[in-house]
C-alpha cells in the first residue's frame, strides 16, 4: 500500500478506483496512459490541414486500410481467383524498439506468410516454395515523415525538404536506417505515375497526369531515425521501401499534416495492390537497372 501511494497521488488513485469499480484500498498497481480526448479536426483556410493526436502513425494505418478496402471492392469479382495476396500489418511498439511478440521483431509476419502459403500449396509446404513467395513479395513500410519546419529549414538538406501537401515521401538512407533501395524506390515512383493516369489527377501547370512524390535523405551530420522497414527486410528478406506522409509536431499531443497527402498516399497504396503482381513481381532488382 505504501508503495503505490508513493507513486500515485491519492486523488488520482481514488479516481482510477472509481472508474474501475473497486475500492481505492484494493488497487495494488496500475498501468496508466494519458491521451488527448479532443477529436481530430480539419483546419486551415481551405480545409487543407488535419490536426489530430497520434497522426504518427494512425494516418499511415488509415490510408493503408482504406486502400486495401478500395482495391478489394474494385476486384471483388476476381479476388477469389487471384494468385497474389493483399495484406496490411499493423504493429505495436514501434516507438520503443519493436522488440516484442506484437512488434516488428516478433514472428507475426513470417508466421502469416507461412500459414497463407500452406493454404495455397497443393502439397506439403517446403522451404523452396516459401522462399520463392518471399522473393516475389514487396513491403511498404509506411511511417510518417518530418516535414520541413519554416523556422528550422537548415535542419534539412536543401533538396530534401518535405512539404506539407507535397505528396508521399520516399525515405533513403545508405546506412540502412531506411530500407529503400534503387528497385523499391522505383516501384513507388512508378506506382504514383500509374495512379495519376488512372485517376486523371493533373499537374496544374502542365495538365499531365501527376501525383507528387517527395524524396528525403537525412543530412550527413545529423542522426537518422529509423522505422520497422529495415527490421522486417532483414528478418524476412522481403524487398522493402520506406515512405511516409509529411507532418509537423510529430510526437506532440496534437500533430498536423496535409489533407491532400492522405489522398495521395491512399491512391498510391491502392495502386500497389492493383499493379504489383502484374507489373513488378517478376522484375529482377539487378537486371532492372
C-alpha positions in Angstrom: 0.0 0.0 0.0 2.8 2.4 0.9 4.5 1.7 -2.5 1.6 2.7 -4.7 0.7 5.8 -2.7 4.3 7.0 -3.0 4.0 6.8 -6.8 0.4 8.0 -7.3 -1.5 11.0 -5.8 -4.4 9.9 -3.6 -6.9 11.9 -5.7 -5.8 10.2 -8.9 -5.8 6.8 -7.1 -9.4 7.4 -6.0 -10.5 8.4 -9.5 -8.9 5.3 -11.0 -10.5 3.1 -8.4 -13.9 4.8 -9.1 -13.5 4.1 -12.8 -12.5 0.5 -12.2 -15.5 0.0 -9.8 -13.3 -1.0 -6.9 -12.2 0.4 -3.5 -9.0 2.5 -3.6 -7.5 0.3 -0.9 -7.8 -2.7 -3.3 -5.7 -1.2 -6.0 -2.2 -2.7 -5.8 -0.7 -1.4 -9.0 -1.6 0.4 -12.2 -0.8 0.9 -15.9 -1.9 4.3 -17.0 -1.7 6.1 -20.3 -3.0 9.6 -20.7 -4.0 11.0 -24.1 -5.8 13.9 -25.8 -9.5 13.3 -25.9 -10.3 16.2 -28.2 -11.5 14.8 -31.6 -9.4 15.3 -34.7 -10.3 18.4 -36.8 -9.9 19.7 -40.3 -8.5 23.3 -40.4 -6.7 25.9 -42.5 -8.2 28.5 -44.8 -9.5 25.9 -47.2 -9.6 22.8 -45.0 -6.1 21.8 -46.1 -4.8 20.6 -42.8 -5.6 17.8 -40.4 -5.0 18.4 -36.7 -5.1 15.3 -34.5 -3.4 13.2 -31.8 -1.3 10.3 -33.0 -1.2 11.0 -36.7 2.1 9.2 -36.3 1.2 6.5 -37.3 -2.6 6.4 -37.5 -2.6 8.4 -40.7 -0.5 5.7 -42.5 -2.6 2.9 -41.0 -5.8 4.6 -42.1 -4.5 5.1 -45.7 -3.4 1.5 -45.9 -6.7 0.1 -44.7 -8.7 2.4 -47.0 -6.5 1.4 -49.9 -6.9 -2.3 -49.2 -10.7 -2.0 -48.9 -10.9 0.0 -52.2 -8.7 -2.5 -54.0 -10.8 -5.4 -52.9 -14.0 -3.6 -53.9 -12.6 -2.9 -57.4 -11.6 -6.6 -57.8 -14.4 -8.4 -55.9 -15.3 -10.5 -59.0 -11.8 -11.8 -59.3 -10.3 -11.8 -55.8 -11.0 -15.5 -55.3 -9.1 -16.3 -58.5 -6.1 -14.1 -57.8 -2.8 -15.8 -57.1 -1.5 -12.9 -55.1 -2.4 -11.9 -51.5 -3.0 -8.3 -50.3 -2.1 -7.7 -46.7 -1.8 -4.8 -44.2 0.1 -5.5 -41.0 -0.3 -3.0 -38.1 2.3 -3.5 -35.4 2.6 -2.4 -31.7 5.7 -1.0 -30.0 7.3 0.7 -33.0 8.2 3.7 -30.9 10.0 1.6 -28.3 12.1 -0.6 -30.5 9.6 -3.2 -31.8 11.2 -6.0 -29.7 8.0 -7.8 -28.5 5.7 -10.5 -29.6 3.4 -7.9 -31.1 6.2 -5.8 -32.6 8.0 -5.9 -35.9 10.8 -8.0 -34.5 8.3 -10.7 -33.5 7.3 -13.6 -35.7 3.9 -12.3 -36.8 4.6 -11.6 -40.4 6.7 -14.7 -41.0 4.0 -16.8 -39.4 1.3 -15.3 -41.5 3.2 -15.8 -44.8 3.9 -19.4 -43.8 0.3 -20.2 -42.9 -1.1 -18.5 -46.1 1.4 -20.4 -48.2 0.4 -23.7 -46.6 -3.3 -23.0 -47.6 -2.4 -22.2 -51.2 0.1 -25.0 -51.6 -1.2 -28.2 -53.2 1.3 -30.3 -51.4 3.2 -30.1 -48.2 4.8 -26.7 -47.8 8.6 -26.7 -48.3 11.3 -24.2 -47.9 11.7 -23.6 -51.6 8.1 -22.6 -52.0 8.2 -20.2 -49.1 11.5 -18.6 -50.2 10.0 -18.1 -53.7 7.0 -16.4 -52.3 9.1 -14.1 -50.1 11.4 -13.3 -53.1 8.4 -12.2 -55.2 6.8 -10.1 -52.4 7.0 -6.4 -51.7 6.6 -4.5 -48.5 5.8 -0.8 -48.0 7.0 0.4 -44.6 4.8 3.4 -44.0 5.7 5.7 -41.2 5.2 9.5 -41.0 7.9 11.8 -42.2 9.2 15.1 -40.8 8.0 18.0 -42.9 10.4 20.9 -43.1 9.7 23.5 -40.4 9.8 27.1 -41.7 11.8 28.2 -38.6 14.3 25.3 -38.9 14.7 24.8 -42.6 18.5 24.4 -42.1 17.9 21.1 -40.4 17.1 19.6 -43.8 19.2 19.2 -46.9 18.3 21.9 -49.5 16.8 19.4 -51.9 15.3 17.1 -49.3 12.8 19.3 -47.5 9.4 17.5 -47.5 6.5 20.0 -47.8 3.0 19.6 -46.4 0.8 18.9 -49.4 3.8 17.9 -51.5 2.9 14.2 -51.6 4.2 11.0 -50.1 7.9 11.0 -49.0 10.3 8.3 -50.2 13.0 7.9 -47.5 16.5 6.7 -48.3 19.5 6.1 -46.0 22.7 4.4 -47.1 23.4 3.3 -43.5 20.2 1.2 -43.8 18.2 3.1 -41.3 15.6 3.1 -44.0 15.1 0.0 -46.2 14.6 1.8 -49.6 16.7 0.5 -52.5 17.0 1.6 -56.1 14.5 -1.0 -57.0 11.9 -0.4 -54.3 12.1 3.4 -54.8 11.5 2.9 -58.5 8.4 0.8 -57.7 6.9 3.6 -55.6 7.6 6.3 -58.2 6.1 4.2 -61.0 3.0 3.5 -58.9 2.5 7.2 -58.5 2.6 7.6 -62.3 0.1 4.8 -62.9 -2.3 6.0 -60.1 -2.2 9.5 -61.6 -3.1 8.2 -65.1 -5.9 6.0 -63.6 -7.5 8.8 -61.6 -6.7 11.6 -64.0 -5.1 13.8 -61.4 -3.3 16.5 -63.3 -0.4 18.9 -62.7 -2.0 22.3 -62.8 0.8 23.8 -64.9 1.4 21.0 -67.5 -2.1 19.3 -67.4 -0.3 15.9 -67.4 -1.2 13.1 -65.0 0.6 13.8 -61.8 0.7 12.5 -58.2 3.6 14.1 -56.5 6.3 12.2 -54.5 9.0 13.7 -52.4 12.5 12.5 -51.6 14.2 12.6 -48.2 17.8 11.9 -47.2 19.0 13.0 -43.8 22.0 15.4 -43.7 25.3 13.7 -43.3 26.0 15.5 -40.0 22.7 14.5 -38.4 21.4 11.3 -36.8 18.8 9.4 -38.7 15.7 7.9 -37.2 14.6 4.5 -38.3 11.4 2.5 -39.0 10.3 -1.1 -39.0 11.3 -1.3 -42.6 14.9 -2.5 -42.0 13.8 -4.8 -39.3 11.4 -6.6 -41.5 13.6 -6.5 -44.6 16.5 -8.1 -42.6 14.2 -10.6 -40.8 12.2 -11.8 -43.8 14.2 -10.9 -46.8 11.3 -9.1 -48.5 12.0 -6.2 -50.8 11.1 -3.1 -48.9 10.6 0.7 -49.4 10.3 3.2 -46.6 7.8 6.0 -47.2 5.7 8.4 -45.1 3.3 11.4 -45.2 5.0 14.6 -44.2 3.8 16.1 -40.9 4.7 18.7 -38.3 4.8 18.4 -34.5 5.5 14.6 -34.6 5.1 13.0 -31.2 3.3 16.1 -29.8 -0.1 15.8 -28.1 -1.5 17.5 -31.3 0.1 16.7 -34.7 -0.5 18.3 -38.1 -0.5 17.0 -41.7 -2.0 18.0 -45.0 -5.4 16.6 -46.1 -4.3 16.1 -49.7 -1.3 14.0 -48.7 -3.7 11.4 -47.1 -5.5 11.2 -50.5 -2.2 10.8 -52.4 -1.0 8.1 -50.1 -4.2 6.2 -50.3 -4.2 6.2 -54.1 -0.6 5.1 -54.4 -1.2 2.3 -51.9 -4.3 1.2 -53.7 -2.3 1.1 -56.9 0.2 -1.1 -55.3 -2.5 -3.7 -54.5 -3.7 -3.5 -58.1 -0.5 -3.5 -60.0 2.4 -5.0 -58.2 1.8 -8.7 -59.1 1.3 -7.9 -62.8 3.8 -5.2 -63.3 6.7 -5.6 -60.9 6.8 -9.0 -59.2 8.9 -10.7 -61.9 11.4 -7.8 -62.3 14.9 -8.6 -61.1 16.5 -6.0 -58.9 19.8 -6.0 -60.7 18.5 -6.5 -64.3 16.1 -3.6 -63.9 19.0 -1.2 -63.6 
